[in-house]
Structures are given as C-alpha cells and as structure tokens.
Amino acid sequence: MSVTAVTHINLRGTARQALAFYQSVFGGQIAIVTYTDAGNVQDPSDADHVMWGQVDAPNGFRVMAYDVPAATPWAPGENAYFVSVRGDAAEEVALLWKKLADGATILSPLEKALWSPLYGMLKDRFGVIWVLDVAVAYDAG
C-alpha cells in the first residue's frame, strides 16, 4: 500500500485558469467538474466554477483545485501553505521554475542553497507559494 500527498488549492473564481496554467507547466491531463456538473449550484454565480479539478501528469506531479463557493468566507493567504516540488535533475527543476515564474513574484531566487544544488521560492500569479529544489541526500555533517 502507498500513500501520496496532493496539494489542494482553494481559490475563488480562478481555479480553471490555475489548473490550465499548471498543466502548461507540468503537462499531464486536466479534469474539471463544475458545480453545475455535480448538480450542486447553491449560488448562480458558482454555476460554472470548479467544484473539483485536478492536473495529473505522468512525471508524478498532481495538484487539485476548486473555487470556494460564494457563500463561504474566503480570502487569499489566510490559510498558509505552499507547494513543494522536488526533482532529481537540476535541468528539469530549472525549466519548471522558468515556467512557474511567468507573472510570479520571486521570494527567493533559484540558486544553490546549503541543502540543495538549486532552491527557490516564488508566489505565482494566483497567489500560490511554490518551493522548488533539487532533492539530494541530507548530510548533517
């Protein structure tokens, strides 16, 4: 048996655009169910919003997103989280960084860190904070 963690991003009205953007960065298949598709429209403004969405890529990347319903209080950044993407090849991590950085605010540039040959943090155009690094064995010495 195995368990995987999937980051679930809560947005308001931009989940479809966010999922499309992440698919353009990581590839894979996108799946979207709207509130209308699920027969769960509580507010007409939510009808075409994403009730459940996911990007699932062959390289192992997966992210879920939905649009918080209009009747539910929500403000970006109130629930602290970030998405950590770790790769074993610097070239792949650097390419993903370049794509995610489109329209982003760089919080820490992609560069060598004490624990990784490449590490960086950015806030993308949807307000999601991403940490990318090259995974290497930790050496406490």
C-alpha positions as CSV (number, residue, x, y, z in Angstrom):
1,M,0.0,0.0,0.0
2,S,1.2,3.5,-0.7
3,V,0.0,7.0,0.2
4,T,0.6,10.2,-1.7
5,A,0.0,13.7,-0.7
6,V,-1.7,16.0,-3.2
7,T,-1.8,19.7,-2.7
8,H,-5.3,21.1,-2.8
9,I,-5.5,24.8,-3.7
10,N,-8.6,26.9,-2.7
11,L,-9.3,29.8,-5.0
12,R,-12.3,32.0,-5.8
13,G,-13.3,32.0,-9.5
14,T,-9.8,31.3,-10.9
15,A,-9.4,27.5,-10.3
16,R,-9.9,26.7,-14.0
17,Q,-7.3,29.2,-15.1
18,A,-4.9,28.0,-12.4
19,L,-5.3,24.3,-13.4
20,A,-4.7,25.2,-17.1
21,F,-1.6,27.1,-16.1
22,Y,-0.2,24.3,-14.0
23,Q,-0.9,21.8,-16.8
24,S,1.0,24.1,-19.2
25,V,4.0,23.9,-16.8
26,F,4.0,20.3,-15.8
27,G,2.0,18.6,-18.6
28,G,-0.5,15.8,-18.0
29,Q,-4.3,15.6,-18.0
30,I,-6.7,18.1,-16.6
31,A,-10.0,17.1,-15.1
32,I,-12.7,19.6,-14.1
33,V,-16.2,19.2,-12.5
34,T,-18.2,22.4,-12.2
35,Y,-20.9,23.0,-9.6
36,T,-23.4,22.6,-12.4
37,D,-21.9,19.2,-13.5
38,A,-22.3,18.0,-9.9
39,G,-25.8,19.4,-9.5
40,N,-24.7,21.4,-6.6
41,V,-25.3,25.1,-7.5
42,Q,-26.2,27.0,-4.4
43,D,-25.5,30.4,-5.8
44,P,-25.9,31.2,-9.6
45,S,-22.5,32.9,-9.6
46,D,-20.9,29.5,-8.8
47,A,-22.6,27.5,-11.6
48,D,-19.6,27.4,-14.0
49,H,-16.9,27.5,-11.2
50,V,-14.8,24.4,-10.4
51,M,-16.2,22.2,-7.7
52,W,-13.3,19.7,-8.2
53,G,-10.4,19.9,-10.5
54,Q,-7.1,18.1,-10.9
55,V,-3.9,18.0,-13.0
56,D,-2.3,14.6,-13.1
57,A,1.0,14.3,-15.0
58,P,2.9,11.2,-16.0
59,N,6.0,12.6,-14.2
60,G,4.3,12.2,-10.9
61,F,3.1,15.8,-10.5
62,R,-0.5,16.2,-9.2
63,V,-2.4,19.1,-7.9
64,M,-6.1,19.7,-7.1
65,A,-8.0,23.0,-7.0
66,Y,-11.5,24.3,-6.6
67,D,-13.4,27.5,-6.4
68,V,-14.6,28.2,-2.9
69,P,-18.4,28.8,-3.1
70,A,-19.7,32.4,-2.9
71,A,-21.5,31.7,0.4
72,T,-18.3,30.6,2.1
73,P,-15.9,33.2,3.5
74,W,-12.5,33.1,1.8
75,A,-9.5,35.4,1.4
76,P,-6.3,34.5,-0.3
77,G,-3.4,33.8,2.0
78,E,-5.4,33.3,5.2
79,N,-4.6,29.6,5.2
80,A,-0.8,29.3,5.0
81,Y,0.5,26.7,2.7
82,F,2.9,26.2,-0.2
83,V,3.6,23.6,-2.8
84,S,6.9,21.8,-2.7
85,V,8.2,20.4,-6.0
86,R,11.4,18.3,-5.7
87,G,13.2,16.9,-8.7
88,D,16.4,14.9,-9.1
89,A,17.7,16.8,-12.1
90,A,18.8,20.5,-12.0
91,E,17.8,21.0,-15.6
92,E,14.2,19.8,-15.0
93,V,13.8,21.9,-11.9
94,A,15.2,25.0,-13.6
95,L,12.8,24.5,-16.5
96,L,9.8,24.2,-14.2
97,W,11.0,27.3,-12.3
98,K,11.2,29.3,-15.5
99,K,7.6,28.3,-16.4
100,L,6.2,28.9,-13.0
101,A,8.0,32.3,-12.7
102,D,5.8,33.7,-15.5
103,G,3.9,36.5,-13.8
104,A,5.2,35.5,-10.4
105,T,6.9,37.3,-7.5
106,I,10.3,35.8,-6.7
107,L,10.6,35.3,-3.0
108,S,14.0,33.6,-3.1
109,P,15.8,33.2,-6.4
110,L,16.6,29.8,-7.8
111,E,20.2,29.2,-6.7
112,K,22.5,27.0,-4.7
113,A,21.5,26.5,-1.1
114,L,23.1,24.8,1.9
115,W,20.9,21.7,1.4
116,S,20.4,21.7,-2.4
117,P,22.3,22.5,-5.6
118,L,19.2,24.5,-6.6
119,Y,16.5,26.0,-4.4
120,G,14.0,28.8,-5.0
121,M,10.7,30.1,-3.7
122,L,8.1,32.2,-5.6
123,K,4.5,33.4,-5.4
124,D,2.8,32.7,-8.7
125,R,0.2,34.9,-10.4
126,F,-2.6,33.1,-8.5
127,G,-1.0,33.8,-5.1
128,V,0.2,30.3,-4.5
129,I,3.7,30.0,-3.0
130,W,5.9,27.3,-4.6
131,V,9.2,25.9,-3.4
132,L,11.3,24.1,-6.0
133,D,14.6,22.3,-5.3
134,V,16.8,19.5,-6.4
135,A,16.5,16.6,-3.9
136,V,19.7,15.3,-2.6
137,A,20.5,13.1,0.4
138,Y,20.7,15.2,3.5
139,D,24.2,15.4,5.1
140,A,24.0,16.8,8.6
141,G,27.9,16.8,8.8
